Amino acid sequence: IVYMERATVQRACLERYRRVGAHQYRGHRLEVLDDGAAGWAVRIWGPDPAAGQETMLRNKAPKGLSALIAEAKRQVDRRLDGSTLPG
């Protein structure tokens, strides 16, 4: 899973990804994107999109979408519960 900064997220989404679905989780929007190759991306939008709380997760596993959505939900949980990212 790769973490990307906001400006990089915006450029990457415009250039290469196709939106294929969206989920709501704890007030956050999880946007599912097909990368056009063998992988997926999930863009996480905070409750207030204008606040700039946007994160993108991606992988290169053709069958890795469920794992990516699960990781996106863990990220939202950490945001809301006050935990920090591991590492």
N, CA, C and O atoms as CSV, one atom per row, in Angstrom:
chain,resi,resn,atom,element,x,y,z
A,1,ILE,N,N,0.851,-1.164,0.000
A,1,ILE,CA,C,0.000,0.000,0.000
A,1,ILE,C,C,0.898,1.230,0.000
A,1,ILE,O,O,1.868,1.308,0.753
A,2,VAL,N,N,0.562,2.175,-0.847
A,2,VAL,CA,C,1.361,3.383,-1.010
A,2,VAL,C,C,0.541,4.571,-0.539
A,2,VAL,O,O,-0.628,4.696,-0.905
A,3,TYR,N,N,1.135,5.449,0.270
A,3,TYR,CA,C,0.478,6.669,0.730
A,3,TYR,C,C,0.983,7.830,-0.122
A,3,TYR,O,O,2.181,7.931,-0.389
A,4,MET,N,N,0.072,8.705,-0.550
A,4,MET,CA,C,0.447,9.800,-1.428
A,4,MET,C,C,-0.034,11.137,-0.854
A,4,MET,O,O,-1.053,11.198,-0.166
A,5,GLU,N,N,0.724,12.220,-1.152
A,5,GLU,CA,C,0.324,13.554,-0.706
A,5,GLU,C,C,-0.804,14.099,-1.576
A,5,GLU,O,O,-1.043,13.598,-2.675
A,6,ARG,N,N,-1.488,15.115,-1.091
A,6,ARG,CA,C,-2.677,15.655,-1.754
A,6,ARG,C,C,-2.432,16.071,-3.210
A,6,ARG,O,O,-3.202,15.678,-4.087
A,7,ALA,N,N,-1.395,16.845,-3.488
A,7,ALA,CA,C,-1.143,17.308,-4.854
A,7,ALA,C,C,-0.881,16.130,-5.783
A,7,ALA,O,O,-1.346,16.111,-6.923
A,8,THR,N,N,-0.143,15.162,-5.295
A,8,THR,CA,C,0.147,13.967,-6.084
A,8,THR,C,C,-1.129,13.178,-6.319
A,8,THR,O,O,-1.330,12.627,-7.401
A,9,VAL,N,N,-1.988,13.119,-5.316
A,9,VAL,CA,C,-3.268,12.418,-5.440
A,9,VAL,C,C,-4.087,13.032,-6.560
A,9,VAL,O,O,-4.603,12.315,-7.417
A,10,GLN,N,N,-4.210,14.335,-6.563
A,10,GLN,CA,C,-5.032,15.004,-7.561
A,10,GLN,C,C,-4.509,14.761,-8.970
A,10,GLN,O,O,-5.287,14.463,-9.876
A,11,ARG,N,N,-3.207,14.885,-9.162
A,11,ARG,CA,C,-2.615,14.645,-10.472
A,11,ARG,C,C,-2.829,13.210,-10.926
A,11,ARG,O,O,-3.229,12.963,-12.064
A,12,ALA,N,N,-2.561,12.266,-10.032
A,12,ALA,CA,C,-2.687,10.844,-10.367
A,12,ALA,C,C,-4.125,10.497,-10.731
A,12,ALA,O,O,-4.362,9.748,-11.679
A,13,CYS,N,N,-5.081,11.033,-9.988
A,13,CYS,CA,C,-6.485,10.719,-10.254
A,13,CYS,C,C,-6.926,11.259,-11.599
A,13,CYS,O,O,-7.672,10.599,-12.321
A,14,LEU,N,N,-6.483,12.421,-11.932
A,14,LEU,CA,C,-6.887,13.002,-13.207
A,14,LEU,C,C,-6.269,12.251,-14.381
A,14,LEU,O,O,-6.896,12.122,-15.432
A,15,GLU,N,N,-5.073,11.767,-14.214
A,15,GLU,CA,C,-4.347,11.170,-15.319
A,15,GLU,C,C,-4.680,9.708,-15.561
A,15,GLU,O,O,-4.662,9.264,-16.709
A,16,ARG,N,N,-4.985,8.944,-14.514
A,16,ARG,CA,C,-4.937,7.512,-14.714
A,16,ARG,C,C,-6.086,6.702,-14.145
A,16,ARG,O,O,-6.309,5.578,-14.596
A,17,TYR,N,N,-6.801,7.206,-13.204
A,17,TYR,CA,C,-7.803,6.392,-12.515
A,17,TYR,C,C,-9.220,6.625,-13.022
A,17,TYR,O,O,-9.571,7.724,-13.451
A,18,ARG,N,N,-10.025,5.569,-12.965
A,18,ARG,CA,C,-11.436,5.636,-13.339
A,18,ARG,C,C,-12.265,5.253,-12.112
A,18,ARG,O,O,-12.053,4.197,-11.516
A,19,ARG,N,N,-13.199,6.108,-11.745
A,19,ARG,CA,C,-14.041,5.855,-10.573
A,19,ARG,C,C,-15.010,4.716,-10.863
A,19,ARG,O,O,-15.724,4.736,-11.866
A,20,VAL,N,N,-15.029,3.725,-9.976
A,20,VAL,CA,C,-15.908,2.566,-10.170
A,20,VAL,C,C,-16.882,2.357,-9.012
A,20,VAL,O,O,-17.743,1.480,-9.083
A,21,GLY,N,N,-16.758,3.145,-7.955
A,21,GLY,CA,C,-17.680,3.001,-6.836
A,21,GLY,C,C,-17.307,3.915,-5.686
A,21,GLY,O,O,-16.257,4.558,-5.684
A,22,ALA,N,N,-18.203,3.953,-4.706
A,22,ALA,CA,C,-17.953,4.770,-3.518
A,22,ALA,C,C,-18.687,4.156,-2.337
A,22,ALA,O,O,-19.732,3.525,-2.495
A,23,HIS,N,N,-18.126,4.350,-1.159
A,23,HIS,CA,C,-18.707,3.865,0.087
A,23,HIS,C,C,-18.667,5.009,1.093
A,23,HIS,O,O,-17.833,5.908,0.985
A,24,GLN,N,N,-19.555,4.975,2.055
A,24,GLN,CA,C,-19.510,5.891,3.190
A,24,GLN,C,C,-19.091,5.089,4.408
A,24,GLN,O,O,-19.590,3.987,4.633
A,25,TYR,N,N,-18.172,5.641,5.196
A,25,TYR,CA,C,-17.741,4.962,6.409
A,25,TYR,C,C,-17.435,6.013,7.471
A,25,TYR,O,O,-16.507,6.807,7.320
A,26,ARG,N,N,-18.208,6.012,8.524
A,26,ARG,CA,C,-18.004,6.915,9.653
A,26,ARG,C,C,-17.862,8.372,9.220
A,26,ARG,O,O,-17.000,9.097,9.718
A,27,GLY,N,N,-18.711,8.787,8.295
A,27,GLY,CA,C,-18.706,10.170,7.837
A,27,GLY,C,C,-17.666,10.484,6.766
A,27,GLY,O,O,-17.571,11.628,6.321
A,28,HIS,N,N,-16.894,9.504,6.351
A,28,HIS,CA,C,-15.880,9.692,5.318
A,28,HIS,C,C,-16.330,9.003,4.036
A,28,HIS,O,O,-17.007,7.976,4.072
A,29,ARG,N,N,-15.952,9.571,2.930
A,29,ARG,CA,C,-16.264,8.976,1.627
A,29,ARG,C,C,-15.040,8.186,1.161
A,29,ARG,O,O,-13.926,8.709,1.127
A,30,LEU,N,N,-15.260,6.939,0.809
A,30,LEU,CA,C,-14.207,6.089,0.263
A,30,LEU,C,C,-14.511,5.892,-1.217
A,30,LEU,O,O,-15.462,5.199,-1.575
A,31,GLU,N,N,-13.713,6.494,-2.058
A,31,GLU,CA,C,-13.939,6.445,-3.499
A,31,GLU,C,C,-13.053,5.346,-4.098
A,31,GLU,O,O,-11.830,5.393,-3.972
A,32,VAL,N,N,-13.671,4.370,-4.743
A,32,VAL,CA,C,-12.951,3.233,-5.318
A,32,VAL,C,C,-12.601,3.563,-6.765
A,32,VAL,O,O,-13.458,3.960,-7.554
A,33,LEU,N,N,-11.319,3.389,-7.096
A,33,LEU,CA,C,-10.818,3.735,-8.417
A,33,LEU,C,C,-10.099,2.546,-9.050
A,33,LEU,O,O,-9.359,1.828,-8.378
A,34,ASP,N,N,-10.319,2.350,-10.326
A,34,ASP,CA,C,-9.612,1.333,-11.110
A,34,ASP,C,C,-8.418,2.027,-11.753
A,34,ASP,O,O,-8.576,3.073,-12.383
A,35,ASP,N,N,-7.235,1.459,-11.601
A,35,ASP,CA,C,-6.053,2.127,-12.152
A,35,ASP,C,C,-5.805,1.794,-13.622
A,35,ASP,O,O,-4.829,2.267,-14.204
A,36,GLY,N,N,-6.670,0.993,-14.221
A,36,GLY,CA,C,-6.524,0.678,-15.632
A,36,GLY,C,C,-5.522,-0.422,-15.913
A,36,GLY,O,O,-5.309,-0.792,-17.067
A,37,ALA,N,N,-4.916,-0.937,-14.881
A,37,ALA,CA,C,-3.947,-2.032,-15.027
A,37,ALA,C,C,-4.314,-3.097,-13.999
A,37,ALA,O,O,-5.492,-3.389,-13.792
A,38,ALA,N,N,-3.333,-3.658,-13.377
A,38,ALA,CA,C,-3.569,-4.720,-12.397
A,38,ALA,C,C,-3.530,-4.158,-10.988
A,38,ALA,O,O,-2.632,-4.493,-10.215
A,39,GLY,N,N,-4.485,-3.314,-10.640
A,39,GLY,CA,C,-4.481,-2.757,-9.300
A,39,GLY,C,C,-5.666,-1.850,-9.051
A,39,GLY,O,O,-6.501,-1.623,-9.926
A,40,TRP,N,N,-5.718,-1.336,-7.826
A,40,TRP,CA,C,-6.833,-0.516,-7.361
A,40,TRP,C,C,-6.309,0.662,-6.569
A,40,TRP,O,O,-5.158,0.681,-6.132
A,41,ALA,N,N,-7.179,1.647,-6.395
A,41,ALA,CA,C,-6.898,2.770,-5.512
A,41,ALA,C,C,-8.177,3.096,-4.751
A,41,ALA,O,O,-9.283,2.914,-5.260
A,42,VAL,N,N,-8.009,3.577,-3.531
A,42,VAL,CA,C,-9.137,4.071,-2.743
A,42,VAL,C,C,-8.742,5.456,-2.241
A,42,VAL,O,O,-7.722,5.626,-1.572
A,43,ARG,N,N,-9.565,6.433,-2.576
A,43,ARG,CA,C,-9.327,7.799,-2.118
A,43,ARG,C,C,-10.252,8.038,-0.935
A,43,ARG,O,O,-11.456,7.796,-1.019
A,44,ILE,N,N,-9.685,8.514,0.166
A,44,ILE,CA,C,-10.428,8.777,1.394
A,44,ILE,C,C,-10.635,10.281,1.512
A,44,ILE,O,O,-9.678,11.054,1.554
A,45,TRP,N,N,-11.904,10.683,1.565
A,45,TRP,CA,C,-12.265,12.085,1.757
A,45,TRP,C,C,-12.790,12.263,3.170
A,45,TRP,O,O,-13.626,11.481,3.625
A,46,GLY,N,N,-12.312,13.275,3.862
A,46,GLY,CA,C,-12.804,13.577,5.197
A,46,GLY,C,C,-14.226,14.117,5.149
A,46,GLY,O,O,-14.768,14.363,4.071
A,47,PRO,N,N,-14.828,14.301,6.319
A,47,PRO,CA,C,-16.205,14.800,6.382
A,47,PRO,C,C,-16.386,16.150,5.690
A,47,PRO,O,O,-17.461,16.425,5.156
A,48,ASP,N,N,-15.360,16.989,5.690
A,48,ASP,CA,C,-15.408,18.292,5.025
A,48,ASP,C,C,-14.357,18.309,3.921
A,48,ASP,O,O,-13.189,18.575,4.204
A,49,PRO,N,N,-14.735,18.031,2.659
A,49,PRO,CA,C,-13.763,17.978,1.568
A,49,PRO,C,C,-12.950,19.259,1.410
A,49,PRO,O,O,-11.810,19.214,0.947
A,50,ALA,N,N,-13.521,20.392,1.786
A,50,ALA,CA,C,-12.811,21.666,1.666
A,50,ALA,C,C,-11.640,21.760,2.646
A,50,ALA,O,O,-10.738,22.575,2.451
A,51,ALA,N,N,-11.645,20.942,3.691
A,51,ALA,CA,C,-10.574,20.986,4.695
A,51,ALA,C,C,-9.280,20.341,4.204
A,51,ALA,O,O,-8.234,20.489,4.835
A,52,GLY,N,N,-9.347,19.635,3.093
A,52,GLY,CA,C,-8.131,19.047,2.540
A,52,GLY,C,C,-7.707,17.746,3.174
A,52,GLY,O,O,-6.561,17.329,3.004
A,53,GLN,N,N,-8.596,17.086,3.901
A,53,GLN,CA,C,-8.264,15.787,4.489
A,53,GLN,C,C,-8.498,14.710,3.445
A,53,GLN,O,O,-9.535,14.046,3.445
A,54,GLU,N,N,-7.535,14.542,2.561
A,54,GLU,CA,C,-7.663,13.576,1.478
A,54,GLU,C,C,-6.436,12.668,1.493
A,54,GLU,O,O,-5.303,13.138,1.592
A,55,THR,N,N,-6.674,11.390,1.397
A,55,THR,CA,C,-5.595,10.410,1.360
A,55,THR,C,C,-5.913,9.415,0.260
A,55,THR,O,O,-7.077,9.110,0.002
A,56,MET,N,N,-4.879,8.913,-0.383
A,56,MET,CA,C,-5.093,7.894,-1.398
A,56,MET,C,C,-4.245,6.679,-1.073
A,56,MET,O,O,-3.051,6.790,-0.796
A,57,LEU,N,N,-4.877,5.527,-1.111
A,57,LEU,CA,C,-4.186,4.254,-0.939
A,57,LEU,C,C,-4.261,3.523,-2.271
A,57,LEU,O,O,-5.258,3.635,-2.983
A,58,ARG,N,N,-3.233,2.785,-2.609
A,58,ARG,CA,C,-3.292,2.009,-3.843
A,58,ARG,C,C,-2.475,0.744,-3.716
A,58,ARG,O,O,-1.584,0.640,-2.873
A,59,ASN,N,N,-2.794,-0.218,-4.567
A,59,ASN,CA,C,-2.014,-1.439,-4.625
A,59,ASN,C,C,-1.964,-1.935,-6.058
A,59,ASN,O,O,-2.674,-1.427,-6.926
A,60,LYS,N,N,-1.140,-2.909,-6.294
A,60,LYS,CA,C,-0.977,-3.477,-7.638
A,60,LYS,C,C,-1.515,-4.896,-7.700
A,60,LYS,O,O,-1.137,-5.661,-8.587
A,61,ALA,N,N,-2.387,-5.255,-6.778
A,61,ALA,CA,C,-2.929,-6.612,-6.707
A,61,ALA,C,C,-4.299,-6.652,-7.375
A,61,ALA,O,O,-5.220,-5.981,-6.909
A,62,PRO,N,N,-4.463,-7.423,-8.459
A,62,PRO,CA,C,-5.752,-7.464,-9.150
A,62,PRO,C,C,-6.913,-7.872,-8.247
A,62,PRO,O,O,-8.039,-7.418,-8.447
A,63,LYS,N,N,-6.653,-8.714,-7.268
A,63,LYS,CA,C,-7.713,-9.157,-6.357
A,63,LYS,C,C,-7.571,-8.512,-4.978
A,63,LYS,O,O,-8.056,-9.053,-3.984
A,64,GLY,N,N,-6.911,-7.363,-4.921
A,64,GLY,CA,C,-6.616,-6.736,-3.647
A,64,GLY,C,C,-7.570,-5.641,-3.203
A,64,GLY,O,O,-7.270,-4.915,-2.255
A,65,LEU,N,N,-8.710,-5.506,-3.865
A,65,LEU,CA,C,-9.619,-4.415,-3.523
A,65,LEU,C,C,-10.171,-4.529,-2.110
A,65,LEU,O,O,-10.230,-3.528,-1.395
A,66,SER,N,N,-10.573,-5.713,-1.694
A,66,SER,CA,C,-11.148,-5.847,-0.345
A,66,SER,C,C,-10.127,-5.486,0.729
A,66,SER,O,O,-10.480,-4.865,1.731
A,67,ALA,N,N,-8.871,-5.866,0.532
A,67,ALA,CA,C,-7.824,-5.514,1.500
A,67,ALA,C,C,-7.592,-4.001,1.518
A,67,ALA,O,O,-7.335,-3.423,2.575
A,68,LEU,N,N,-7.681,-3.373,0.368
A,68,LEU,CA,C,-7.474,-1.932,0.285
A,68,LEU,C,C,-8.610,-1.169,0.971
A,68,LEU,O,O,-8.366,-0.182,1.666
A,69,ILE,N,N,-9.838,-1.621,0.776
A,69,ILE,CA,C,-10.975,-0.989,1.456
A,69,ILE,C,C,-10.865,-1.182,2.962
A,69,ILE,O,O,-11.162,-0.261,3.724
A,70,ALA,N,N,-10.443,-2.358,3.402
A,70,ALA,CA,C,-10.258,-2.607,4.839
A,70,ALA,C,C,-9.198,-1.668,5.414
A,70,ALA,O,O,-9.374,-1.147,6.515
A,71,GLU,N,N,-8.106,-1.446,4.689
A,71,GLU,CA,C,-7.066,-0.530,5.153
A,71,GLU,C,C,-7.593,0.903,5.188
A,71,GLU,O,O,-7.263,1.656,6.103
A,72,ALA,N,N,-8.399,1.285,4.216
A,72,ALA,CA,C,-8.984,2.630,4.217
A,72,ALA,C,C,-9.859,2.829,5.454
A,72,ALA,O,O,-9.830,3.892,6.074
A,73,LYS,N,N,-10.627,1.816,5.808
A,73,LYS,CA,C,-11.464,1.905,7.016
A,73,LYS,C,C,-10.610,2.009,8.269
A,73,LYS,O,O,-10.959,2.741,9.195
A,74,ARG,N,N,-9.488,1.280,8.311
A,74,ARG,CA,C,-8.577,1.395,9.471
A,74,ARG,C,C,-8.005,2.805,9.566
A,74,ARG,O,O,-7.844,3.338,10.664
A,75,GLN,N,N,-7.696,3.414,8.414
A,75,GLN,CA,C,-7.186,4.796,8.413
A,75,GLN,C,C,-8.225,5.762,8.972
A,75,GLN,O,O,-7.891,6.648,9.759
A,76,VAL,N,N,-9.477,5.596,8.571
A,76,VAL,CA,C,-10.555,6.445,9.091
A,76,VAL,C,C,-10.684,6.236,10.591
A,76,VAL,O,O,-10.812,7.204,11.341
A,77,ASP,N,N,-10.653,4.997,11.036
A,77,ASP,CA,C,-10.738,4.707,12.472
A,77,ASP,C,C,-9.614,5.405,13.226
A,77,ASP,O,O,-9.850,5.982,14.288
A,78,ARG,N,N,-8.392,5.361,12.694
A,78,ARG,CA,C,-7.265,6.031,13.360
A,78,ARG,C,C,-7.472,7.532,13.409
A,78,ARG,O,O,-7.165,8.167,14.418
A,79,ARG,N,N,-7.988,8.108,12.334
A,79,ARG,CA,C,-8.256,9.554,12.323
A,79,ARG,C,C,-9.254,9.932,13.406
A,79,ARG,O,O,-9.038,10.881,14.160
A,80,LEU,N,N,-10.338,9.188,13.475
A,80,LEU,CA,C,-11.419,9.533,14.401
A,80,LEU,C,C,-11.118,9.164,15.835
A,80,LEU,O,O,-11.587,9.829,16.759
A,81,ASP,N,N,-10.345,8.120,16.034
A,81,ASP,CA,C,-10.033,7.659,17.393
A,81,ASP,C,C,-8.752,8.287,17.943
A,81,ASP,O,O,-8.366,8.009,19.078
A,82,GLY,N,N,-8.089,9.133,17.145
A,82,GLY,CA,C,-6.907,9.852,17.630
A,82,GLY,C,C,-5.621,9.069,17.591
A,82,GLY,O,O,-4.628,9.507,18.171
A,83,SER,N,N,-5.596,7.936,16.936
A,83,SER,CA,C,-4.365,7.158,16.832
A,83,SER,C,C,-3.515,7.698,15.694
A,83,SER,O,O,-4.008,8.412,14.821
A,84,THR,N,N,-2.246,7.353,15.712
A,84,THR,CA,C,-1.343,7.757,14.634
A,84,THR,C,C,-1.040,6.546,13.766
A,84,THR,O,O,-1.308,5.405,14.142
A,85,LEU,N,N,-0.481,6.819,12.608
A,85,LEU,CA,C,-0.084,5.735,11.707
A,85,LEU,C,C,1.086,4.954,12.303
A,85,LEU,O,O,1.939,5.540,12.969
A,86,PRO,N,N,1.138,3.649,12.076
A,86,PRO,CA,C,2.277,2.874,12.577
A,86,PRO,C,C,3.553,3.297,11.856
A,86,PRO,O,O,3.522,3.757,10.714
A,87,GLY,N,N,4.664,3.131,12.546
A,87,GLY,CA,C,5.937,3.381,11.883
A,87,GLY,C,C,6.634,4.491,12.506
A,87,GLY,O,O,7.731,4.849,12.079
